[in-house]
Amino acid sequence: MKRTGDWGEALAAEYLQAKGYQVVTAGYRTRHGEIDLIVADARFVVFVEVKTRKDDSFASAREFVDSRKVARIRQTAELWLMEHETELQPRFDVVEIYAPYGLDTRYPEIQHLEDAFQ
């Protein structure tokens, strides 16, 4: 499972870079939790949760980001912001990756949900 998650996070990083974001860090971990990707553009520092699934027949990938997960991500982001001075506005995004054939999926579907924790 971790291998699929790492693959999804790498795809998300490539996708976001193609959209003009710069990857600040990947796999930021604290005792409170982990943030898959931290990226930035001219306006925002974005804390990204990446969810990789085969499909959305059971539920969309974003639905696996429950209130407890959101709280952990927010707390971890606050720690990152205390350690890294920035003028950028923080934002929380989710990147969903649908890969019906797992790592063998040639063209996974990628959906970027900006400001996902409202």
N, C-alpha and C positions, 0 to 999 in steps of 0.2 A: 504494500500500500504506500509506503514512504517513497518508493521509486516512482510511482504514478504521481504522487504529490510533487516531487521534485521536478518531474517532467512538465507538469502543469504550471508550476511556478516559473520555470524557464520560458515556456511559451508565453505566459502572461508578461514577463519582462520584455521579451522581444516585441510583442504586440504593443505594449505601452511605449517602448522606445520609438517604434514606427509612428506612433501618434504624437511624438515630440517630447515625451517625458524623459528625464534622466534618472537612471536607477541610482539611488543614494545608498541603499543597503538591501540585502536580501537575508531573510531568516533572522531578524532581530529578536533576541530572546532575553527575557528577564525572569525573575522568580514569579512574576505575575502572569506571564504568558508570552506569546510569540506573535510577531507581525510578519506575514509572508514577504511582503515587499514594501519598501518605502521609496517613493519616487517623487520627483518634483518637476514643475514647469515654472513659468515666469510668475505665476500667481499663487500656486498651492504647493504645500508639502502634503503628499497623499499617502495615507496608510491603507494598504491594499490587502484584503483577504482574498485568497485564490481558492476556488472550489472546483475540483475536477470530478466529473461524473460521466457515466456512460451515456445517460440520457436523462430526460426530465419526466419520465413516465410516473415515477413515484412522487416526486416533488422537484421543484426547481432547485438548482444548486444554492441559490441565495437563501432558501428556506432552512438550510442547515446552519445558517448563522443566526443562532437564537439569542435571546436577551443576555444570557450568561456569557456567551462568546463575545457579544458586542461590549459588555462591561469590561471583560478582560483586555480586549483590544484597546479600548479607550484608556484604561489604566496604564497599559504598556506604552501607548503613544504619549501619554503625559510624562512618563519617565524619560522617553526619548527626547521630548521637547525640553525638559529640564537640563538634559546633557548637551543639547545642540541648539545654540542660539540661531534663530531664523526670523526673518521679517515676513516669511510666507504664511499664508492662511492655512491652517490644517483642514484636511478633508478626509473622509473615510469612504473608500470605494470597495466594491466587490467585483472581481473578475470571475465569470463563470466559463468553464471550459467543458464542452460536451464532446467526448471521444468514444463513440460506440464500439470501437475495436481496441480500446485501451491504448497502449503505447504504439500499436500498429496502425492507428488512425492516421491517414495521410493528411486530411484536411479537417481538423477539429473545428467545431463551431465555438467562437469566442464572443462573449458578451461582456461589455464593460458598463457597469452600473455606477455612475458617479453619484457622490453624496448619498450613499446607500443607507446610512444609519439614521435617517430623519424620523 
